[in-house]
Amino acid sequence: MLNIVGCIVEQHDPWLVVPALGVCILGLIALFVLHDRSEECIEARRRRWVAIAAITAGVSIWCTHFLAMLAYRGPLPLGFNLPLTMVSIGVPCLTIWFGLNHMRRRRDIFAYVIAGSLTALGVTAMHLIGMSALIVPAQIRYDMLGIVQAVVGAELLLSLAFYIHGARRGVSRTILSVVAAVLGIVVLHFGAMTATTLVPGGVAVDPALHPLQPHNLARVIGVMTAAIVIAMVAAALLDRLLTDLRGLTQATREGIAILHHGRIIEVNARLATMLDVEPSAMIGSRPQDWLETTDGGPFALADDMLIETQPCDPALADRCLEVAAHEIEYRGRRGTVMSVRDLTDQRRAQRQIEFMAVHDPLTELPNRIYFDQALESAIAQADQKGPFALLALDLDRFKAVNDLFGHAAGDTILCRVAAMLTSLIDEAGVVARVGGDEFLILQRGIDGPDRVRKLTEAILEAFANEMDLSRDPMAVGVSIGVSLFPQDATDAQSLRHNADIALYRAKNSGRGTASFFDQDMDRTMRKRLALEHDLRHALLRDQMRLVYQPLVATGSADVIGYEALLRWKHPERGEVQPAEFVQLAEETGIILQLGEWVLNTACRAAAAWPAPMTLAVNVSPIQFQLPNLAEVVARALADSGFPAHRLELEITENVLLHDRESILKTLHQLKAMGTGIVMDDFGTGYSSLSNLQCFPFDKIKIDKSFISGVTSDATARSIVRAIVALGQSLNLPVVAEGVETAEQHRMVLEEGCPQAQGYLFGRPSGLPVAAQPLAKALRRRP
């Protein structure tokens, strides 16, 4: 170390050593600054900045070496071989470049050691090549031990410099890295110079080889190298600034353009993408060359003013762009920055929300809200656009299709119906889906019932062609109700109400038909609605009661049980017949409440009857849609104490038409409890024999329509005979309903019918608490 210091002090000109040291410091600062810049860039730019950093550091270290050589104050004149001198410049650049790239791939202590070692070896090679380029009248001899010591010292210091720079954070890392690297270069150069000896003797030096004085040459090289280093560092800082600004403009989701005198002088890639052009194509053009206002107004930019525009290119006309502008200073002159926001997706989402608010999401037809607005508008514009028709449509068999084939199939049917109806209505009409399988049609320009009738016939014909049940098991029908403006009503609510009334009559007329509203229909519907209202409150108002009709053994006419029958005594209407309210109760669901009340009340009354007298209670098909019907029956029996084996539940064959598996499961639950299951009105339903086969009924009742004709109609008597024979073969008791005359009694007795029921044996009446005396009073004989 003392030899190195002595070499510097005694054998070198300090006025040249100091500039050499300054160039070395600048070069190494540039190395680490430029390396930092490379770490911040993407891969392509990173490789360029690594190469620049290596070249800058290599040239600076070479300049340090060259200036130090010029500072040498030896007794012998020096000259330089220019080619070898130039070759020596490239060696440290190359080794530093390898070291930086290796350090990029790995981030551990070994990577820093390899980078330091490569740099030290490159600088050593540069020194030795530079010494070989000397033209001096002497022989150059090296102390190899001194050379090795200098190289090892430089490797340690340069490795430490790279380690500090890679491991530490903050400003101090650059300072410490530069100090360690400078010490490494100084140790290497002056240590190698200390280990070098010039022995006089050799060729003479041509003075033409170095026309400049050392001080002048040193100044030129030092200034040029310092300028290069400073320029590289400045370039890195400027590149960072420009790249950051460019990245900032590219990072925003807005398109940005800088205007000067109304012309675009700068534009970011985002705006070019919005307009589907290259950024360079927009330079020098005007904004209105690319954009136009959506309202057709002039394109004028002003501070704090938003303009809604669209591209001039017809292919991009569906895009919605919002433009804002304000004044700025750009490149030392006044300019305008124009920012453009792409509102296309936002507008599409807004239009979709607005569409969904007034349209059905499945069929995309207008919904009830849209239709109500269209109906009010049609009424308001009737003076100008004339009368119109309102059609209410309800799909027939849709619920069965939906239950049988699933909701996906049901959705497909609804979409098919929507497409069919839309194709049948002209542009002046509106088709809307307002419920599950409910549709409304508003058809303007209707000048009379005949045109509406043609429209309804076209709809029915389309359904007949498109929805043929013989070919398509998922086919549905349609029922149509029609009301006309202004003949039937002049306000929206009344029109809707009248169309619904007409639809109700169409469905009750056999479905698959069209019905027009009339006043008689309105009166009928109003009467029905009033009856429904009163029926809902009949139980609470204590208007319902039970009567009991006896069931007798045909041979002896002894009463063996009673059938409980529901009666309604209205305070104003008087006695309301079951035929008037039972079907209404089933259609509205009121039957569920009434049926449970009948079961509970009848079981409590029958609990006082002597054994083995039975109680028969009719159960509606609607009640079987309840999954807990068996629990309701069990609770009624438990609360009343009436034995289950004396209770007979009468059902019609229609029960088995809906959800057959679920109904059979409920029937088996009831039978397992001990209750009897009786098939009522046998012979009038569907698939009677298959129903007897699928479930072990306890009794069957012959419908009274057959009994009433048994004395005068041979066919009726044959049917009765066949049913009785069927019951005997299945070991099922057969009950003859509706026996009203002695002759009918005789004939059913002759046919072998064991049980009978009818006015001949007793009309329905209230049953006293003590039922045993009543049984004798109700006996009838032929």
C-alpha positions, 0 to 999 in steps of 0.5 A: 500500500505504501508503494502505491501511495509513493508511486502516486506522490513521487512518480505522477503529476498531481495536476493530472492525477486529480482530473483522472480521479474526477473522471473515474468518480464521474464514470462510476457514478454514471455506471450505478445511475444508469444501472438503476435506470435499467432496472426500472425499464421493461426488458427491451429498454433495460438491455439498451441501458445496461449497454450504455452503462457498461460503455460509459463506465468502460470509457471513463475507466479507460480515460482514468487509465490514460490520464494516469499514464499521461501523469507518469513522470518518468525519465523516458519519453513515451509514445502510443500505438493508436490501434492497441490503445483503441482496442484497450477501450473496448475490453472493460466495456465488454467485461462490465456488460457481462457482469451487469447482465449476470447480476441481473439474472441472479440476486445473490452474493455470488453474482456480485462477486462474479460482476466485481471479478469480471470488471477487475479482470477487464480493467486489468486486461485494459491496463496490460493492453494499454501498457503494450501500446506504449512506445518507449525506449525501454523494456517493460517488466512486471512483478507478477506477485504485485500484479496479482495482489493489485487484481485481488484487491480490485476484485474485492473492492469492486465486488463490495461496490456491486454488493452494496449497490444491490443489497442496500437502499437509499442515496447512501448506497450509491455513495458507498458503491462509488467509493468502493469502486474508485478505491478498486480502480485506484488500487488496480491501476497504481498497484500495477504501475508499482509492479511495473519496471521500465529497463532502458534500451529499445527503439527511439520514440518518434515525436510525431506520435504525440504532437500534443503536450501531456497537459493539453492532451489530458485536458481534451480527453478529460473534458470529452470523457466528462462531457460524455459521462454527464450527457449519459447521466442527463440522458438517463434522467431525461429519459426517466422524466419523458418515459414517466410522462409518457407512461402517465398519459398512456396509463390513463383510460382517457384519450388525450390530445394537445392542440395548438391553433386548433391542430393536434400536435401530440396524442396518446395511444388511448385516443388513437385506439378509440378512433381506430387509427395510428397516433401519427395519422392524427398529428396536424389534423383537427379534432373535428376531422375525427369526431362529430357531436351526437346532436348534430351541433357544431364541434366547439371546445371550451373550458369546463364544457362537456361535449358528447361526440361519436367518431366520424367513421361510420364503422365506429358510429356506435361509440359514445365519446365525451370530450372536455378541454382546457387551456394549458402551457405546453412547450412554452406556448399556449395550447389546449389539452383535449381529454376524451372519455369512452362512454360506450360501455356505460351508455350500453349498460344504461340502455340495457338497464333502461330496456330491462326496466320496461321489458321481459328478460326472457322474451324481451317483449315489453312488460307491464310497465311499458304496456301501461304507458303504451295503453295510456298513450293510445288513449290520449292519441285516439283522436288522431290515430283512431280506435284500438283493440286490447287483447288479453291472452292466456296459454292453455296447458302451459302449467302442465307442460311446465310441470312435466317437461321442466322450466327450461322447456316452459321458457322455450315455449314462452319464447316461441309464443312471443316470436309468433305473436310479434310476427302477427302484429304490425308495427302499430301494435304492441305485444307484452308479457305481463305474467307467467303465461299471460300476454297483452296485445294493443293493436291500433288502427282497428275500425271495427270488430271484424278486423279484430276478429280476423286478428284473433282468428290469425292468432288461433290459426297460428297456434293450431299450426305451430302448436299441434298437440298430435305432433308436439307433446309440449304444444300449448293453446291460447284463449283470447279476451277482447275489449275495444276502445271506445265501445267497451271502455274509455280508460285503461283500467276498465279496458284491462278489466273488460279484456280479463272478463272476456278472457275468463269467458273464453277459458270457461267456454272450452279454451282455445277460443276468442271472446269479445266483451259485452255488458252481460259478461260484465254483470256476470263477472261482477256477480262472480266477484261479489260472490267470491268476496262473500265466500271468503268471509262466510266462515268468519261470519258463521254462514256455513253449516253441515248437513248429513245425508244417510247411507243405507244398506240396500236390502234392509234400508238400515242407516249405516252411515252419513255423508257430510255435505256443506251448505251456505246460508247467505243473509241476503242471497239466502241458500246458495247452492253448492253448484254455485260456490264449490267450483268458485271455491276450488278456482280461488283456493278458498276450498282449502280453508273450507275443506279443513273446516268441514273435516274438523266439524264433521269428525267432532259431530260423528264422534258421538255416533254409535259404532259402527256408523261411518262418516263420509267427507268429500275431499277436493282435488285442490286439497290433494295439492297440499303435501300435508293433507294426511297430517290435516286428517290425522289432526282432525281425528286426534282432536275429535277422537273419531276412529280412523276406520269409520272415516271415509274420504270420497274423491273423484277420478279427477284427483289422479289427473294431476301429479299422479305419483304425489297423489298416490303417495298421499292416498297410501298415507291415508289408507295406512292410517286406517281411513277408507278411500271411496271413489265418487261419481264412478263412470264419469271420469277418465281411465276408470279401470286403470284408476281402480288398478293403481290404488286399492279403493275401499268402495266405489259410488255409481254416479246418480246420472246412471241411477236416474235412467236405470228404470227407463234406459236399458243402457244405463241399467247395463252400465249399473250391472257391469259396475256392480259386477266389477265391484264384486270381482274386485271385492269392492262394495258398490254404492248407488247414488241418487235413488229417489223412487221405490222402482229405482231402489228395487232395480238396484237391489235386483242388480246386487248393489249392496248400498244406496243413497238418495232422497228416498232414504232421507234428504240432507239435514242437520244431525242431532248429537244423539245419532242413534234414535235418528238412525231409526227415524231415517229408515226407509223401505220400498 
